[in-house]
């Protein structure tokens, strides 16, 4: 595959916490592998493209989160995401986006059904978690760093596996784990954006999306940045 | 009587701070005063006409502009005002200790409610509301809700603001008295959701109209479009006119929060930048070939740097860009992904030394970096 389609879902709604940068980092890293990346911005009124390779959701405020959910439940959108997962496409959902793709969550005091793409439920806690976060993940050979800013607590069901083990910070709420993963569907509370802070994770997503193993990238600045954050958090 | 004593002690504390610690002494007096007399803001506001200025960007410069507008109608010839940038309760209290008939107060967005409640201002000027310091504000909507609630609880106060910003418009709609100003509409980075009803906000080019009624299409006064500095000065003049003062000429340069300095022969224009909206505005002004960007992430800068990804830096393409500050690597990597290779340096001094004597450099500085450079 020399071309890849990155679908940035509802950036106008899910772009409050900088997560739109994930699409840019994916496209940037893809270039090193000789892949041409095409970032498609899907807004609230649009239908999702059926042929995306990576679908991205970001963090949002409550009202925006509910609007995004409503749009993704409209028409054929949810079915498109289910089919995408079946054919091996990647989904990376951050914070409010992570809650949206789960089974249930609470926003603006209202409990709603999520998209059910990850076996998790989220509820509000009594204290907002704001600060740097560092985790390790069994599927990655490096530590992940990011910034969390959320009130939500997330509880994993039997078919979801925790994405990261928390070293610093709070994650899903018990300070033990952050996020969830099932196959190529990833959910996390980490902003930063997560792929800017951890560019090797972007490479893993590209590998998963294309089914190809790529040679390691030499980008000294990316490595310096990621290594420094891992050291100071 | 107790208030008078508290004021005397607070003034004495300021004097000690100035003499011994060589600090400005302005916020210490407010702190001491509020500790000794918690109701000081309410009491000291009673014989003054108070004007509050709040918003994400432009508070300090607009407050200064309003002071010069109001000084022409002050009978005592002095207008009490907050020490530069000190916009929490202690700054307000310190300002109100000054003898005057008018006070123009810069107030932090999250602290505006309490100041309105206690100082009972005659006018509140709301400039804008965009994403900023989300580690502290958490959500833009949270701040907007507080504004709207205080506006509805202050029937004696006139609320003036820019309704092209939907968050400001909600606050003005909640007020018993308001003056809705428009500059012909403009896009808002956080304007996708109606802050009044939570529905997807319908925008036609630069203007919004929600079925719930929130719109910028029915202002009380309309002005031509302009820079943020122009808009703020224009609104300051509207407030001045309401109070009977003559307008001042709009000097955008003086409202930009920028200073010119010379470092080892390099001419540096240093401008304050602190969030996506102010960076975007400041980047428009980078017209030369050289730029230095300073990024810190202390409390007032915002401790999370994710927002650097909300800004397009493409305007810097082709220029010589040098970065420094505690988070130089964050900005360097952000630029790198956008195709701009910056030189990374360890301090402002090193950054400036990269340029030849006689060169002109535009410096965009994080809040804490700006203050260090201006006060050094």
Interface residues (C-beta under 8 A of the other chain):
Chain A: X12 X13 X15 X16 X17 X18 X19 X20 X21 X24 X25 X28 X44 X45 X61 X62 X63 X64 X66 X67 X108 X128 X130 X131 X147 X149 X191 X192 X193 X196 X221 X222 X224 X225 X228
Chain B: X131 X134 X135 X138 X139 X140 X141 X190 X192 X193 X198 X199 X200 X303 X304 X305 X306 X307 X308 X309 X310 X329 X330 X332 X333 X334 X336 X337 X338
